[in-house]
Amino acid sequence: MERHFENVAVYLIGFPGVGKYTIAKALSQVAPFRVVDNHYINNPIFGVIEVDGFTPLPDRVWKNAARVREAVFDTIVNVAPKHLNYVLTNHLGADKGDAGLYEFIENSFVKRGSLFVPVVLTCELGEHKKRITADSRKLRLKEINPEAPERYNERGALQITHPNKLVLDVTHDTPVQSVEHILDHVKRLLC
């Protein structure tokens, strides 16, 4: 399979713990994608406070993380060479704030002239509960509450309507299998 792409942005969207970062890292190992996951943005802020993976964070934390995000995306749009590819990750809930964030990300890559590919990752509840408590998540200052997947399912996710969208159930797939599905989809879009 063709592994050389230019100016492609794959946006992995899913609830915390479904495997976004794991899949992003796997993608970056087989194709030239730079990983800009949500914790790449959030951890400069999370790293200077106490984050236990359970306790909700104050609004000011999210406002400061948004300032980091704006700087990163300004650099991607206005400084980074256009041939670079990105794989991004995020959880987007069904609310106005997250809809605005999605629009900001999409518009950033439109300004860049990138092929923008939102990939919605889903995972069955039982498997999701197992994944969210993984030790590796705690090391990256991520949520690890085993009750969170039910809460996320109740709240719902932002509905993405982009024509390049791929919905991918990752419950039973390995990260490598998920990457193959994503790369096949990108290849079809580029044809």
C-alpha positions, 0 to 999 in steps of 0.5 A: 500500500502507498504510504507516502501522503502529503498534507493530510490531517487525520483527526481521531475522535472518540471517548477517552480510553477507546485507543486514539493515542495508541492508534495515532502512534501506530499510524505514525510508525507506518506512514509519515504522520506527526502526532498531535494528540490532545494531551500534547496540548493539555499536558503542559498545563496538566503537568503543573497541577495535580491531576489524578485521572478522576477529579474534574478539572477547573475551567481555568485549566481548560482555558489555559489549554486552549491558549496552548492549542491556539499557539500549536495550530497557529504554528501548524497553519502558518509556519509548518511546511505544507507537505507535513501530515498530522494525526490528531486526537480528541474527545468531542462531546455533544455540546456547543463548546466541543462543536466550536473546537471541532470547527476550529480544527477543521478550519485550521486544516482548510486554511492549510489546504490539507485533506481533512479526514475525521475518523470517529472511533467507537468501542463496546462498553465492556472493552472501553471500561478495560481500556480506560484503566490502563496504567499507561493512561495514568502516566500520560495524565489521562482519565482512568475512572472505570465509571467514565465510559457509561457517563460518556455514552449517556452524554453522547458524542458530537455528530460529525457530518464531514464528507471525508468521515470514517466511522471505525469500531475498534473494539476487536481490531488491533491498532495495526488493523485500525491503521490499515482501515484508516490508510485505505480510507485516505488512499480512496479519498486521494484517488 
